[in-house]
Structures are given as C-alpha cells and as structure tokens.
Amino acid sequence: MTIERRMTKNPVVARTDMTCVETLNLMKSENVQKVPVLDGEGNLVGILTEKDILKASIPSSRMSLLEMAYDVGNMPISQIMTKDVVSISPKTSIEEVARLMVTQDLSFLPVVEERKLVGLVSKSDMFKILMELFGARHYGTRISFVVFDKIGTIARISKVLEENNISIISFCTFSDADPKKVICTLKVEGADEKKLIELLEPLTAGFVDLGEN
C-alpha cells in the first residue's frame, strides 16, 4: 500500500513571509511542534520547528533580552527554517516510509508531488497503521507462535482456520532470534484460546503468548 491512502491531507503549513511570532502562534493554536514551510507558489521549501525559534531566541552578549525578543519575533521564518528537507512522493510504500522515519529518526515526512505539498505523514499516522495491522479496533482472540520459515506454512495455517470456520482479523509476522524461524501474531474471531492451541500446535514450533482483546 502507498502512503497516499494514509497520509494527512491539508496539513498545517507556514509561509516563508510569516514571522517567527506568527508561526509560533499558529503552532500553539493548532497544537503542532513542526510545520512545513511553503513559498508563494505553494512549493515546499523548508521545515520549521519550535526548537528552531527557541535557538534563534538565545540573546547575544551585545543584545538585551527585550531587544532579542523583538528582533526574533519579527524575523521571517525563511531565515531560520531547515531548507534541506527529506520528503517522499504519494506513491512511496508504507514500508519505505517506516524505514525512512526509523533510520533517519524523523517525526514526520512531507509528501510532495512536483514540489507541491500534498500531504504529511507523522508518527501518529504510522501508529494508526500499526493498530490496523494488529486489528486493534476489533475484539477477538490473539495468539503468537513460532513457526519454521518455510514455503506453505502460512497457507497451511490459513487452511486449518478456514476448515474450522474461524475468521482471521489480522495476521502479522516478525523476525525471530533464530533466522530459520519467524514469529506469527494472529487475531481471530470464532475460536477461544483452547481451540486455537489445539488446532495450531501441530503446525508450530512453540507458543509465545495469547489473550483476548
């Protein structure tokens, strides 16, 4: 799936001609700590954070706090914004977005098409996707187990569940310490813990945890 289906559209933005105090007031009113910065044509040209404004507010030895507050407050944000912006296209896969955010320690990514900002993806958006992957919005029986990483293993598990009229809400796999194995986390409706263990035990290399939520 590409990020265009899960990104936040029409995000809060600032303009290059806005002052620091105007942008700071915007951030507070919208309860955000970072904003993409657009030029007069709507092109993404930078990112500004509250920390950027705070750093600019540190007075020099030749200026008083009052002079510095006035100077910074009226300063165009174009002078202190970060111009080297990491961005993605709407067609970027969700997996690639997650990799970028983790490896580069990013709290959000602007989504750009032909230099125009079309959306924003944040850590909050990614957590919502994670909730969907785990079926967190649906009540069911959850079980985690280890299987050998072989072709057809998941197909056999799905077949057993189908034959017993058990509906799969979510099915996720994770790396195990043993490279020959994977950990599966399964959430279903139509079976309790005892039934799942009975059906899946012949197909697994051990159970990790289980519960209902």
Backbone torsions as a table, in degrees:
resi	resn	phi	psi	omega
1	MET	NA	141.9	179.1
2	THR	-93.3	158.8	-172.8
3	ILE	-70.1	-18.4	-178.9
4	GLU	-60.7	-22.9	179.1
5	ARG	-82.2	-13.4	-175.4
6	ARG	-127.0	-3.3	-178.5
7	MET	-73.3	160.2	173.9
8	THR	-84.7	120.1	179.7
9	LYS	-91.5	155.0	-178.7
10	ASN	52.6	54.2	180.0
11	PRO	-71.9	167.6	175.0
12	VAL	-68.3	130.9	-179.5
13	VAL	-133.7	161.2	173.1
14	ALA	-118.6	163.0	179.0
15	ARG	-113.4	152.7	-175.5
16	THR	-61.9	-25.6	-178.4
17	ASP	-87.7	1.0	178.0
18	MET	-77.2	147.8	177.3
19	THR	-84.9	168.5	178.7
20	CYS	-61.4	-42.4	-177.8
21	VAL	-68.3	-36.5	176.8
22	GLU	-64.3	-42.8	-178.9
23	THR	-69.0	-39.8	178.6
24	LEU	-63.2	-41.0	176.8
25	ASN	-63.8	-38.0	177.2
26	LEU	-63.4	-45.4	179.3
27	MET	-59.7	-43.1	-178.7
28	LYS	-67.6	-41.0	-178.5
29	SER	-69.1	-30.8	-179.6
30	GLU	-97.4	-0.6	178.1
31	ASN	57.5	47.9	175.8
32	VAL	-126.6	156.6	-178.8
33	GLN	-111.0	-9.9	178.2
34	LYS	-140.5	147.8	176.5
35	VAL	-140.6	141.5	169.8
36	PRO	-69.7	147.6	179.4
37	VAL	-113.0	128.3	-178.7
38	LEU	-112.7	150.0	174.4
39	ASP	-86.4	-173.7	-175.9
40	GLY	-64.3	-17.9	-179.9
41	GLU	-100.3	5.3	178.6
42	GLY	84.2	12.5	178.1
43	ASN	-83.5	142.1	176.5
44	LEU	-73.1	121.5	-177.7
45	VAL	-124.9	-5.9	-179.7
46	GLY	179.9	-179.9	176.1
47	ILE	-136.6	139.3	178.1
48	LEU	-125.6	137.8	177.7
49	THR	-120.6	163.8	174.9
50	GLU	-59.3	-35.8	-179.7
51	LYS	-63.5	-35.8	178.3
52	ASP	-60.5	-42.4	-179.1
53	ILE	-69.2	-40.4	179.3
54	LEU	-64.0	-40.7	178.4
55	LYS	-62.4	-40.4	179.8
56	ALA	-68.4	-19.5	-176.5
57	SER	-86.3	-3.5	179.0
58	ILE	-70.7	119.0	-174.7
59	PRO	-71.5	147.2	173.4
60	SER	-83.8	168.3	-178.0
61	SER	-66.9	-17.6	-176.7
62	ARG	-97.7	-0.1	-177.9
63	MET	-125.6	144.9	175.6
64	SER	-80.9	164.8	177.5
65	LEU	-59.0	-40.2	-179.2
66	LEU	-65.2	-43.3	179.1
67	GLU	-64.4	-42.7	-179.7
68	MET	-65.6	-42.8	179.5
69	ALA	-59.5	-42.1	179.6
70	TYR	-67.8	-43.7	-177.3
71	ASP	-62.7	-48.5	-178.4
72	VAL	-70.0	-40.8	-178.6
73	GLY	-57.7	-34.1	-178.2
74	ASN	-98.6	3.8	180.0
75	MET	-74.9	133.5	174.4
76	PRO	-63.6	137.9	-176.8
77	ILE	-65.9	-17.0	178.4
78	SER	-61.4	-20.6	-178.0
79	GLN	-81.7	-20.3	-175.9
80	ILE	-124.6	-4.8	-178.5
81	MET	-68.8	158.7	174.0
82	THR	-83.5	122.3	-175.1
83	LYS	-94.5	-23.0	179.8
84	ASP	-86.5	89.4	-171.3
85	VAL	-101.7	130.4	172.4
86	VAL	-84.4	123.7	-179.6
87	SER	-134.5	169.7	179.7
88	ILE	-134.0	166.5	176.9
89	SER	-97.0	163.0	179.0
90	PRO	-61.8	-21.0	-177.3
91	LYS	-91.2	4.0	177.5
92	THR	-67.1	135.7	-179.2
93	SER	-70.9	154.3	178.7
94	ILE	-61.3	-36.1	178.8
95	GLU	-63.0	-41.3	179.7
96	GLU	-67.9	-37.5	176.9
97	VAL	-60.5	-46.7	179.7
98	ALA	-61.4	-42.0	180.0
99	ARG	-62.3	-44.7	179.8
100	LEU	-62.8	-44.7	-176.8
101	MET	-66.1	-35.3	-179.7
102	VAL	-76.9	-49.9	-175.0
103	THR	-68.4	-31.5	-179.4
104	GLN	-105.1	6.6	176.4
105	ASP	52.6	56.3	-177.9
106	LEU	-104.6	137.9	178.1
107	SER	-90.1	-19.1	172.6
108	PHE	-157.3	162.0	178.9
109	LEU	-133.3	125.5	173.7
110	PRO	-71.0	143.1	177.2
111	VAL	-106.3	120.0	-170.4
112	VAL	-125.1	140.0	174.6
113	GLU	-133.2	115.7	-176.2
114	GLU	53.4	47.8	178.4
115	ARG	71.5	-9.4	-179.2
116	LYS	-88.2	135.2	177.0
117	LEU	-75.0	120.9	-179.3
118	VAL	-113.3	-8.1	-179.9
119	GLY	177.8	-176.8	-177.9
120	LEU	-148.3	139.7	174.2
121	VAL	-122.3	128.3	-177.1
122	SER	-116.6	173.4	175.3
123	LYS	-59.5	-35.4	179.0
124	SER	-61.8	-41.8	177.5
125	ASP	-62.2	-40.6	-178.5
126	MET	-68.8	-34.6	176.6
127	PHE	-66.6	-35.3	176.9
128	LYS	-63.8	-39.9	177.0
129	ILE	-63.8	-41.4	178.5
130	LEU	-61.0	-40.7	177.7
131	MET	-60.9	-40.8	178.9
132	GLU	-65.2	-41.8	-179.4
133	LEU	-60.0	-35.1	-179.3
134	PHE	-89.4	-1.3	-179.3
135	GLY	65.2	34.2	-173.2
136	ALA	-64.9	-21.5	-178.5
137	ARG	-86.3	-1.9	-178.2
138	HIS	-119.1	137.1	177.6
139	TYR	-77.7	139.7	178.1
140	GLY	-176.9	-174.9	178.0
141	THR	-99.6	127.1	-178.3
142	ARG	-109.5	140.7	178.5
143	ILE	-147.0	138.3	176.7
144	SER	-118.6	137.3	-176.4
145	PHE	-150.6	163.3	-179.2
146	VAL	-104.8	136.5	174.9
147	VAL	-132.6	160.0	173.8
148	PHE	-76.0	138.4	-175.9
149	ASP	-78.1	81.6	-179.1
150	LYS	-128.1	149.8	178.0
151	ILE	-61.1	132.4	175.7
152	GLY	95.8	-9.6	-177.4
153	THR	-63.0	-49.6	-178.8
154	ILE	-66.6	-35.5	177.6
155	ALA	-61.9	-40.4	179.5
156	ARG	-66.9	-40.1	178.3
157	ILE	-62.8	-45.1	179.3
158	SER	-61.8	-39.4	-179.6
159	LYS	-64.7	-42.8	179.0
160	VAL	-61.9	-43.1	179.6
161	LEU	-65.1	-42.0	178.9
162	GLU	-62.1	-43.4	-179.1
163	GLU	-63.7	-21.1	-179.5
164	ASN	-108.3	19.0	176.2
165	ASN	56.1	39.8	178.1
166	ILE	-105.7	125.0	-176.6
167	SER	-91.8	130.7	178.9
168	ILE	-85.3	122.9	175.4
169	ILE	-87.6	-44.7	177.3
170	SER	-153.1	153.4	179.4
171	PHE	-146.2	111.9	-178.8
172	CYS	-123.1	149.8	176.4
173	THR	-122.6	147.5	-178.7
174	PHE	-136.3	157.6	178.7
175	SER	-69.1	146.8	176.0
176	ASP	-110.7	163.0	177.0
177	ALA	-60.9	-31.6	175.8
178	ASP	-88.8	115.5	-176.9
179	PRO	-61.8	-15.2	179.3
180	LYS	-86.4	-3.2	-176.7
181	LYS	-126.7	161.7	172.5
182	VAL	-134.2	155.2	175.6
183	ILE	-100.0	128.9	177.9
184	CYS	-108.1	134.9	172.9
185	THR	-117.1	118.8	-172.8
186	LEU	-119.7	135.8	174.5
187	LYS	-125.9	128.2	-174.4
188	VAL	-135.7	167.3	167.6
189	GLU	-128.7	144.7	-179.1
190	GLY	107.5	8.2	178.5
191	ALA	-156.9	146.4	176.1
192	ASP	-94.7	179.9	-176.1
193	GLU	-60.3	-44.1	-177.6
194	LYS	-60.3	-44.1	-179.6
195	LYS	-64.7	-43.2	-179.6
196	LEU	-62.7	-44.4	179.4
197	ILE	-61.0	-42.7	-179.9
198	GLU	-60.9	-42.8	-177.0
199	LEU	-76.0	-38.0	-172.0
200	LEU	-91.7	-19.4	-175.7
201	GLU	-53.2	-42.1	-179.8
202	PRO	-66.7	-16.9	-175.4
203	LEU	-102.7	-4.2	-173.9
204	THR	-112.1	168.7	174.8
205	ALA	-110.5	19.8	178.8
206	GLY	133.6	151.4	-180.0
207	PHE	-99.6	144.8	-179.0
208	VAL	-99.9	-54.7	175.8
209	ASP	-162.8	167.6	177.9
210	LEU	-156.4	163.4	-179.6
211	GLY	173.2	-179.1	178.7
212	GLU	-122.2	134.9	176.7
213	ASN	-162.4	NA	NA
